[in-house]
Amino acid sequence: MTHYESTGHLLLTPVDREAPARAVRLRELGLGERADGELDAFARHIAEELRAPYTGVNFVGEERQFFAGLHHVPGAPASGYPARVLPRDRGYCPHVVVRGRALVLEDVRDFARFAGNAVVDESGVRSYAGAPLTDRGGMVLGTVCAVDTEPRKWGTEGLAGIKALAAELGGILHARESARRAG
């Protein structure tokens, strides 16, 4: 179902009915409130695998997004991206979370729904690849993502890569949760 503002305009950021439950789950897991060295290292791994200048592990709450893992390649073009905290209406990760499916945009300006996002003008983002990061029960907690300041042909290889990285990190988070419960 497509949601509209009372003015009749298509909402750029999707309605997220799961946000309250996700916020509770993130608190249970101790995620989404502070930078995490292991997740920063995983963001670096994403950058290496996808050869992307900016990468992150992002948890989407009710009012904001928090990049608990973040990496940018030294020498990457100057940009307002990345930032640890973004409002929910910035960027593309909230779309991935609500859809529950990966999203690859070779040039965000090619899509009216995405071209108007503030990160395009404020941060210079031109290309995005993101995949949902889920817990054991299937709840989407956030994303693993990669962005570039230039249009980029991610192709099926990039889509498969970002999905595989999300699955890999999901396994790491599941093991972390098991260790916390056992300890």
N, C-alpha and C positions, 0 to 999 in steps of 0.2 A: 504494500500500500504506500502510495506517495503522500507525503504530508506537506501541507501548505500553510503559510502564515495567513492571518486573517485578511491581509492585503491581497492575497491570491498569488504571491510570489513563491516559487519553489524554494524550500529551505536548502541552503548549501550544506549545512551539517545535519545529518540524519537524526531523527528522534531516537533516543537510546533508552528503551524501557528497562533494559537489564542493568543500567548503571548503579542503582542502589545495591542490588545483590552483588554486583562485581566489586563495589567499594568495600563491602563487608568481607568478601573473599580475599581481596588484596590485603586487608588488615590482618586477617587470619594467617596469611602466608608471609607477612612482614615485607611486602613488596609495594613499590610505588610511592614511597615517602622519602627515600634518600638514595644517593648515588651508591652503587654497588661495584666494587672492584672486579668481581668475577663477571658481572654483566658488562662492564666496560671492556674487559678482555674479550668477551663474546662479541661485542660490537666491532672490535678490531678484527676478529675472525670473519665476521660478515664482510667487512671492507676487503679483506684479502681474497675471500672466495668470489665476491661479485665485482671486484676491482672498482669499488665505488668510493668517492671521496668523503661522503658523510653517511654514517650508519648509526642505528640505535636499537635499543630494546625499550619499548615504550609501554607504559601501563596507563590505561585510560580510566579515569574516575568520573565522578558525577559532574564536576565543574572544570576539571583540568586534565592535562596529560602530563605524565612525568617520565622522563627518559632516565631510568635507573642505570642503563648502560648507554654510553655515548662514545663515538669516536669520529675524528676527522683526520684525514691523511695530511701529514705535514706538507705545506706548500699548496694545499687546496686553495682555490680562489677565495678571496675575502667575501664573507657573507654573514648575514645576521643569523644564519643557521650554522650549527645547531645550538639550541638552548635547552637546558634541563627541563624547564617548565614552560608549557604552552597552554593557552586557553583551549577548550574543546573545539572552538570554531576555527582553529588554525590547523592547516595541514590535512593530511589524507588518512592518517591512522584511525580516526573515529569512524570513517567509512568502512574500513576493513573490519573493525570491531563489530559494528552493527550488522554488516553483511555476513560476517563469519566466513569470508572467502578472501583469497589473495586478490590484490589489485596491482596492476602494472600499468603505468602511464608513461609512454615514451616521451611525450611532450605534453605537459599539463595544459598548455595553451590551446591544444586541439579540442578540448572538451569544455563546453560552456559551464557545466556544473563545477568543474575543477579549476578552470582558469581564473575565476573570480576570487579564489581563496587568497587570504592576506599573505600567505608565505610566498606567493609568486612575486609580488611587488616588494614586500618587506625584506625577504631573505634571498631572493634570486633562485628559488627552487624551480627547476624546469622539468625534472624527470623523477619518478617515484616508483619504487617496488616495495610492497609490504605484504606480509602474511600474518594470519591470526596466530596468537600464542594462547594455547588452551590448557586448562587444568585437567586433572584425571577424569572429572565428571563431564568434560566437554564445554565448560564455561569459557568464553573468550575473555582473557584477562588483559590483553593488549596485543602488541605486534612486535615483530622484528622487521626492520625497514632499512632501505637504502635510498638515498637521494643524490641527485647530481644537479649542478647549476647549468648544465648543457643538456639539450635533448639527447636521448639515448635509446638505442634499440636493444631492449632487454631480451626480447624474443622468448621462445619457449624454454631456452636454457636458463635465462634469468628468472622466469616464473618458477621453473622446477627448483632452481637453486634457492630462492627465498623460501619456498615451501619446505624444502629439506632442512634449511637452517632453523625454521620455526619448530619443526619436529625434533630436531637435535636439542634445541634449548628447552623444549617441553620436557624431554627426558631428563635433562639436568635439573630442572625445577622440581620434577616429580621425585627424583632421588634426594634432593635437598629437603623436601617436605617429609619424606620417609625417615630421613636421618633425624629431623627435629622431633618427630613423633616417638622414635625409638630412644632418643637421648634424654 
